[in-house]
Amino acid sequence: MSTEARHPVIVYIHGESFEWNSGNPYDGSVLASYADLVVVTLNYRLGILGFLNANPAPHLKARVANYGLMDQIAALHWIQQNIALFGGDPTNVTLAGHGSGAACINFLMISPTVMPGLFHRTILLSGSALASWALVEDPVNYAVKLAREVNCSIPEDVGKDHESIVDCLRQVPLVHLLQADITPPAYLSAFGPSVDGVVIKADFAKELVTYFKPQDLQNFVGSSVNSNMKRSEASLTPRGSNPYDLLFGVVTSEALWRFSNNDITAGFEGERRDKIIRTYVRNAYTYHLSEIFFTVVNEYTDWERTVQHPINTRDAVVAALSDAQFVAPLVQTGDLLSARPPQPGQEQRGPKTFFYVFDYQTKEGDYPQRMGTVHGEELPYIFGAPLVDGFSHFPKNYTRAELALSESFIIYVANFARTG
């Protein structure tokens, strides 16, 4: 390829989980050829190898723990140095990620370890740093559990001697580490991004909220129910505007994949609804659990119905979990990153922000029709699977309308990557 050509670059950060998956199944060739882009996918360390953090005081003694995020930063440096040889434009790089991949990008947007110019635009698909599953609140707890599972001795004072845990774990064969059963509470992550004082600062939430004007910020922090936000004890001084153009979006049934086939086909009664919502609230929040639980149930109950049908109850719980885990944190992130303090005597200018809702359900997909669009169901349309009758793990058969939908979605994404 001629080195004179300069095409916009999209770097895709895979999601699904902080514990497993790969960039390899996401073939970018259809998207690249149809939209005249350079598409990069990458792998990064996951699980214990990517995110183990045994440091109980990162605010006092910073030490890198987010190796998975460091891998992504290293890949971005490589792209800056080499992508021109592949026809890519190093001055026009868009980061796109889905789910946990989007949360990773969100952390990179506010990380002090990311140099300006490594990327220029961001696409957050169904994921945000403010989601309950995005940040591991107590990573030392899981590091200690892992050490016990593989028979490492635990120091009496983990705070003073946490490095001995890491030293011992380094001597354990990888297969034993991966076989250790470390299960987090439902809706949370055991090994994922955490505050290490280097890649993610203790006051990372401040980096998001400082795009508000001071009076708006006071109101926002006072009213926010997001636990990560509430725990930020940051000063409320605007620092400047978010430098990245932002495209973010959700699908209509983000949390549907969490439910069993029986739940999906038959629905369930109010008792199971209460158990699911109580579990989420207990694991995702610290204070006012009872008030939050009753508020959620009240908000997601159709009080005009005299009898609550199991199907309606199921739909309400899917909507509640979808909003809590995906929609609300991402919309909140979009609000924060698009709010800019006005400059004295100047028009309010800066990066552009766009929000979409993808509400189409694939005819030959994995879920019954009229269930709503499932988490990840937009990905085949972005990668152009309908244009080649499917590839990888995406569905294989598409209608003519679905082919047209994929073309439209690709054009929107390509336009954003090209010009914002």
C-alpha positions as CSV (number, residue, x, y, z in Angstrom):
1,M,0.0,0.0,0.0
2,S,1.3,3.5,-0.8
3,T,2.6,5.3,2.2
4,E,1.1,8.5,0.7
5,A,-2.4,7.4,1.4
6,R,-3.7,8.4,4.8
7,H,-6.8,6.7,6.1
8,P,-8.6,7.3,9.4
9,V,-7.8,4.6,11.9
10,I,-10.3,2.8,14.2
11,V,-8.8,0.7,17.0
12,Y,-11.2,-1.8,18.5
13,I,-10.9,-2.8,22.1
14,H,-12.8,-6.0,22.6
15,G,-15.1,-6.5,25.6
16,E,-17.3,-9.3,26.9
17,S,-15.3,-9.6,30.1
18,F,-12.2,-8.5,31.9
19,E,-11.5,-12.2,32.4
20,W,-11.6,-13.7,28.9
21,N,-12.0,-13.0,25.2
22,S,-9.8,-11.9,22.4
23,G,-9.6,-9.3,19.6
24,N,-9.0,-12.0,17.0
25,P,-12.7,-12.9,16.3
26,Y,-13.5,-9.3,15.4
27,D,-12.4,-9.3,11.7
28,G,-12.0,-5.6,10.6
29,S,-11.5,-6.3,6.9
30,V,-15.2,-5.7,5.8
31,L,-15.4,-2.5,7.8
32,A,-12.0,-1.3,6.5
33,S,-12.7,-2.0,2.9
34,Y,-16.3,-0.7,2.8
35,A,-15.5,2.5,4.7
36,D,-12.0,3.1,3.5
37,L,-10.5,2.9,7.0
38,V,-7.6,1.2,8.7
39,V,-9.1,-1.1,11.4
40,V,-6.9,-2.4,14.2
41,T,-7.9,-5.1,16.7
42,L,-5.6,-6.1,19.6
43,N,-5.2,-8.4,22.5
44,Y,-4.4,-7.3,26.0
45,R,-3.7,-9.2,29.3
46,L,-6.9,-10.2,31.1
47,G,-7.9,-11.6,34.5
48,I,-5.2,-12.2,37.0
49,L,-2.4,-11.4,34.5
50,G,-4.0,-8.2,33.4
51,F,-5.4,-6.7,36.6
52,L,-4.1,-8.3,39.9
53,N,-3.7,-5.6,42.5
54,A,-2.5,-6.4,46.0
55,N,-1.6,-2.9,47.0
56,P,-3.9,-1.7,49.8
57,A,-2.7,2.0,49.7
58,P,-2.2,3.1,46.1
59,H,-2.8,6.7,47.1
60,L,0.3,6.5,49.3
61,K,2.5,4.2,47.2
62,A,1.5,4.1,43.6
63,R,2.4,0.9,41.7
64,V,1.2,-0.3,38.3
65,A,-1.5,-3.0,38.6
66,N,-3.6,-2.3,35.4
67,Y,-1.3,-4.2,33.0
68,G,-4.3,-4.8,30.7
69,L,-4.7,-1.0,30.3
70,M,-0.9,-0.6,29.9
71,D,-1.0,-3.1,27.0
72,Q,-3.6,-1.0,25.3
73,I,-1.5,2.1,25.8
74,A,1.5,0.3,24.4
75,A,-0.5,-0.7,21.3
76,L,-1.5,2.9,20.8
77,H,2.2,4.0,20.9
78,W,3.0,1.3,18.3
79,I,0.2,2.6,16.1
80,Q,1.5,6.2,16.3
81,Q,4.9,4.9,15.2
82,N,3.9,2.4,12.6
83,I,0.4,2.9,11.3
84,A,1.5,5.2,8.4
85,L,3.2,2.2,6.9
86,F,-0.2,0.6,6.6
87,G,-1.8,3.6,5.0
88,G,-3.2,4.9,8.4
89,D,-3.2,8.5,9.6
90,P,-1.6,8.6,13.1
91,T,-3.2,12.1,13.6
92,N,-6.7,10.6,13.2
93,V,-7.1,7.6,15.5
94,T,-10.5,6.6,16.9
95,L,-10.8,4.2,19.9
96,A,-13.9,2.0,19.8
97,G,-14.8,-0.5,22.5
98,H,-17.8,-2.6,23.6
99,G,-18.8,-3.3,27.2
100,S,-15.7,-3.8,29.3
101,G,-13.7,-2.6,26.3
102,A,-15.6,0.7,26.4
103,A,-14.9,1.0,30.1
104,C,-11.2,0.5,29.4
105,I,-11.4,3.4,26.9
106,N,-13.2,5.5,29.4
107,F,-10.4,5.0,31.9
108,L,-7.8,5.8,29.2
109,M,-9.6,9.1,28.4
110,I,-8.8,10.3,31.9
111,S,-5.6,8.5,32.7
112,P,-2.5,10.6,33.4
113,T,-0.4,7.9,31.7
114,V,-1.9,8.6,28.3
115,M,0.0,11.2,26.3
116,P,-2.0,13.7,24.3
117,G,-2.3,12.7,20.7
118,L,-2.4,8.9,21.2
119,F,-6.0,8.9,20.1
120,H,-8.5,11.6,19.0
121,R,-12.0,10.3,19.1
122,T,-13.8,7.6,21.1
123,I,-16.8,5.3,20.5
124,L,-18.2,3.8,23.7
125,L,-20.6,0.9,23.0
126,S,-22.6,-0.1,26.0
127,G,-19.9,0.5,28.6
128,S,-18.6,3.1,30.9
129,A,-16.1,3.6,33.7
130,L,-19.0,4.5,36.0
131,A,-20.7,1.1,35.7
132,S,-20.8,-1.0,38.8
133,W,-18.8,-3.8,37.1
134,A,-16.1,-1.5,35.6
135,L,-14.0,-0.7,38.7
136,V,-12.9,-3.3,41.3
137,E,-13.5,-1.5,44.6
138,D,-11.5,-3.8,46.8
139,P,-8.9,-5.6,44.6
140,V,-6.7,-6.6,47.6
141,N,-9.5,-8.8,48.9
142,Y,-9.4,-10.9,45.6
143,A,-5.6,-11.0,45.6
144,V,-5.6,-12.4,49.1
145,K,-8.3,-15.0,48.2
146,L,-6.2,-16.0,45.2
147,A,-3.1,-16.4,47.4
148,R,-5.0,-18.6,49.8
149,E,-6.3,-20.7,46.9
150,V,-2.8,-21.5,45.7
151,N,-1.3,-21.9,49.3
152,C,0.7,-18.7,49.5
153,S,1.2,-17.5,53.0
154,I,-0.6,-14.3,53.9
155,P,1.4,-11.7,55.9
156,E,-0.2,-10.5,59.2
157,D,-0.1,-6.9,57.9
158,V,-1.0,-6.9,54.2
159,G,-0.6,-3.2,54.2
160,K,3.1,-3.3,55.0
161,D,4.0,-6.5,53.2
162,H,1.7,-6.9,50.3
163,E,4.6,-7.4,47.9
164,S,5.3,-10.8,49.5
165,I,1.9,-12.0,48.2
166,V,2.8,-10.9,44.7
167,D,6.3,-12.5,44.9
168,C,4.7,-15.8,46.0
169,L,2.1,-15.7,43.2
170,R,4.9,-15.2,40.6
171,Q,6.2,-18.6,41.6
172,V,2.9,-20.4,41.1
173,P,2.4,-22.2,37.7
174,L,0.0,-20.2,35.5
175,V,-2.4,-23.2,35.2
176,H,-2.9,-23.2,39.0
177,L,-3.6,-19.5,39.0
178,L,-6.2,-19.8,36.3
179,Q,-7.9,-22.8,38.0
180,A,-8.4,-20.9,41.3
181,D,-12.0,-20.3,41.9
182,I,-12.3,-16.5,42.7
183,T,-16.0,-15.6,42.2
184,P,-17.0,-12.0,42.8
185,P,-20.5,-11.0,44.0
186,A,-23.1,-10.9,41.2
187,Y,-22.8,-7.9,38.9
188,L,-19.3,-7.1,40.0
189,S,-15.8,-8.0,38.8
190,A,-13.0,-9.8,40.7
191,F,-10.1,-8.9,38.4
192,G,-10.5,-5.8,36.3
193,P,-9.4,-2.1,36.4
194,S,-8.8,-0.8,39.9
195,V,-7.1,2.2,41.5
196,D,-3.4,1.7,41.3
197,G,-2.3,5.3,41.6
198,V,-0.6,5.2,38.2
199,V,-3.0,4.3,35.4
200,I,-6.1,5.0,37.5
201,K,-5.8,7.7,40.2
202,A,-7.7,7.5,43.5
203,D,-9.7,10.5,42.4
204,F,-10.5,9.3,38.9
205,A,-14.1,10.2,39.3
206,K,-13.0,13.9,39.7
207,E,-11.5,13.7,36.2
208,L,-15.0,13.1,34.9
209,V,-16.9,15.5,37.0
210,T,-14.5,18.5,36.5
211,Y,-16.1,19.2,33.1
212,F,-19.1,20.8,34.9
213,K,-19.4,24.3,36.0
214,P,-18.9,24.6,39.8
215,Q,-22.6,25.2,40.6
216,D,-23.7,22.3,38.3
217,L,-21.1,20.1,39.8
218,Q,-22.2,20.7,43.4
219,N,-25.8,19.7,42.4
220,F,-24.6,16.7,40.4
221,V,-22.3,15.2,43.1
222,G,-25.0,15.9,45.7
223,S,-27.7,14.0,43.8
224,S,-25.8,11.3,42.0
225,V,-26.6,7.7,43.1
226,N,-23.6,6.2,41.4
227,S,-21.4,4.7,44.0
228,N,-18.1,5.5,42.2
229,M,-19.1,9.2,42.0
230,K,-20.3,9.5,45.6
231,R,-17.1,8.2,46.9
232,S,-15.1,10.9,45.1
233,E,-13.9,13.4,47.6
234,A,-12.5,15.7,44.9
235,S,-12.3,19.5,44.9
236,L,-15.0,20.9,42.6
237,T,-12.9,23.1,40.3
238,P,-13.3,22.7,36.5
239,R,-10.0,21.7,34.9
240,G,-10.9,22.1,31.3
241,S,-12.8,20.4,28.5
242,N,-12.7,16.8,27.4
243,P,-10.4,16.7,24.4
244,Y,-12.1,13.8,22.6
245,D,-15.0,13.7,20.2
246,L,-17.4,11.1,21.6
247,L,-19.9,8.8,20.1
248,F,-21.7,6.6,22.6
249,G,-24.7,4.4,22.6
250,V,-26.8,1.5,24.0
251,V,-29.2,-1.2,22.9
252,T,-32.7,-1.7,24.3
253,S,-32.2,-4.9,26.4
254,E,-28.6,-4.6,27.6
255,A,-29.1,-7.0,30.5
256,L,-31.2,-9.7,28.8
257,W,-28.2,-12.1,28.5
258,R,-28.1,-12.4,32.3
259,F,-31.4,-14.3,32.4
260,S,-32.0,-18.0,31.9
261,N,-34.0,-19.4,28.9
262,N,-36.8,-20.3,31.3
263,D,-36.9,-16.7,32.7
264,I,-37.0,-15.3,29.1
265,T,-39.8,-17.6,27.8
266,A,-42.0,-17.8,30.9
267,G,-41.2,-14.7,32.9
268,F,-41.3,-14.7,36.7
269,E,-43.2,-13.4,39.7
270,G,-42.6,-10.5,42.1
271,E,-40.7,-12.6,44.6
272,R,-38.0,-13.4,42.1
273,R,-38.0,-9.8,40.9
274,D,-37.3,-8.6,44.5
275,K,-34.5,-11.1,44.9
276,I,-32.7,-10.0,41.7
277,I,-33.0,-6.3,42.4
278,R,-32.0,-6.7,46.1
279,T,-28.9,-8.6,45.1
280,Y,-27.9,-5.9,42.6
281,V,-28.5,-3.1,45.1
282,R,-26.6,-4.9,47.9
283,N,-23.6,-5.5,45.7
284,A,-23.5,-2.2,43.8
285,Y,-24.1,0.3,46.6
286,T,-22.9,1.0,50.1
287,Y,-25.5,3.1,51.8
288,H,-29.3,3.6,51.8
289,L,-29.9,0.1,50.3
290,S,-33.5,-0.2,51.4
291,E,-34.4,3.2,50.0
292,I,-32.7,2.4,46.7
293,F,-34.4,-1.0,46.4
294,F,-37.9,0.4,47.0
295,T,-37.3,3.3,44.7
296,V,-36.2,1.0,41.9
297,V,-39.2,-1.4,42.3
298,N,-41.6,1.6,42.4
299,E,-40.0,3.1,39.3
300,Y,-40.1,-0.1,37.3
301,T,-43.6,-1.3,38.2
302,D,-46.6,-0.5,36.0
303,W,-49.0,0.5,38.7
304,E,-51.9,0.9,36.2
305,R,-52.0,-2.9,35.9
306,T,-54.1,-4.5,38.6
307,V,-52.4,-7.9,38.0
308,Q,-48.7,-8.1,37.3
309,H,-48.1,-10.8,34.6
310,P,-44.9,-12.7,34.9
311,I,-43.8,-11.5,31.4
312,N,-44.3,-7.9,32.4
313,T,-42.4,-8.5,35.6
314,R,-39.5,-10.0,33.6
315,D,-39.5,-7.0,31.2
316,A,-39.4,-4.6,34.1
317,V,-36.4,-6.3,35.8
318,V,-34.6,-6.5,32.4
319,A,-35.2,-2.8,32.0
320,A,-34.1,-2.0,35.5
321,L,-30.8,-4.0,35.3
322,S,-30.1,-2.7,31.8
323,D,-30.5,0.9,33.0
324,A,-28.5,0.4,36.2
325,Q,-25.6,-1.5,34.7
326,F,-25.3,0.0,31.3
327,V,-27.6,2.9,30.2
328,A,-27.5,5.2,33.2
329,P,-23.7,5.1,33.8
330,L,-23.0,5.6,30.1
331,V,-25.5,8.5,29.7
332,Q,-24.0,10.0,32.8
333,T,-20.5,9.7,31.3
334,G,-21.7,11.3,28.1
335,D,-23.3,14.2,30.0
336,L,-20.1,14.7,32.0
337,L,-17.8,14.5,29.0
338,S,-19.9,16.8,26.8
339,A,-20.4,19.6,29.4
340,R,-17.8,22.3,28.9
341,P,-17.3,25.5,30.9
342,P,-17.8,28.5,28.7
343,Q,-14.7,30.5,27.8
344,P,-14.9,34.2,28.6
345,G,-15.8,36.2,25.5
346,Q,-15.8,33.1,23.3
347,E,-18.4,30.9,21.7
348,Q,-18.7,27.5,23.4
349,R,-16.7,25.2,21.2
350,G,-15.0,21.9,21.6
351,P,-15.3,18.2,20.9
352,K,-18.6,16.9,19.6
353,T,-20.8,14.3,21.3
354,F,-23.4,12.0,19.7
355,F,-25.7,9.5,21.4
356,Y,-27.5,6.6,19.7
357,V,-29.9,3.8,20.7
358,F,-29.7,0.7,18.6
359,D,-33.1,-1.0,18.7
360,Y,-33.1,-3.5,15.9
361,Q,-33.3,-7.2,16.7
362,T,-31.7,-9.6,14.2
363,K,-34.3,-11.9,12.5
364,E,-32.1,-15.0,12.7
365,G,-30.6,-14.0,16.1
366,D,-30.3,-16.0,19.3
367,Y,-33.3,-14.6,21.1
368,P,-37.0,-14.7,20.5
369,Q,-38.4,-11.7,18.6
370,R,-39.8,-8.7,20.5
371,M,-37.4,-9.3,23.4
372,G,-35.5,-6.1,22.5
373,T,-31.9,-5.7,21.2
374,V,-29.5,-7.8,23.3
375,H,-26.1,-6.6,24.5
376,G,-23.6,-6.9,21.6
377,E,-26.3,-7.4,18.9
378,E,-25.1,-4.2,17.1
379,L,-21.6,-5.5,16.7
380,P,-22.1,-7.5,13.5
381,Y,-23.7,-4.5,11.9
382,I,-20.6,-2.3,12.7
383,F,-18.2,-4.9,11.5
384,G,-20.2,-5.5,8.3
385,A,-21.2,-9.2,8.9
386,P,-24.4,-8.8,6.8
387,L,-22.4,-7.6,3.8
388,V,-20.6,-11.0,3.6
389,D,-23.4,-13.2,5.0
390,G,-21.8,-13.5,8.4
391,F,-18.4,-14.4,9.8
392,S,-16.8,-15.5,13.1
393,H,-19.3,-15.9,15.9
394,F,-21.9,-13.5,14.4
395,P,-25.2,-14.8,12.9
396,K,-24.9,-16.2,9.4
397,N,-28.2,-15.3,7.6
398,Y,-29.3,-11.7,7.1
399,T,-32.3,-10.1,5.3
400,R,-31.9,-7.4,2.6
401,A,-33.1,-4.8,5.2
402,E,-30.4,-6.0,7.6
403,L,-27.7,-5.5,4.9
404,A,-28.9,-2.0,4.4
405,L,-28.9,-1.3,8.2
406,S,-25.3,-2.5,8.4
407,E,-24.3,-0.2,5.5
408,S,-26.0,2.7,7.3
409,F,-24.3,2.0,10.6
410,I,-20.9,1.6,9.0
411,I,-21.3,5.0,7.2
412,Y,-22.3,6.7,10.5
413,V,-19.3,5.2,12.3
414,A,-16.9,6.0,9.4
415,N,-18.1,9.6,9.1
416,F,-17.5,10.0,12.9
417,A,-14.0,8.5,12.6
418,R,-13.2,10.6,9.6
419,T,-14.4,14.0,10.7
420,G,-16.1,13.7,14.1
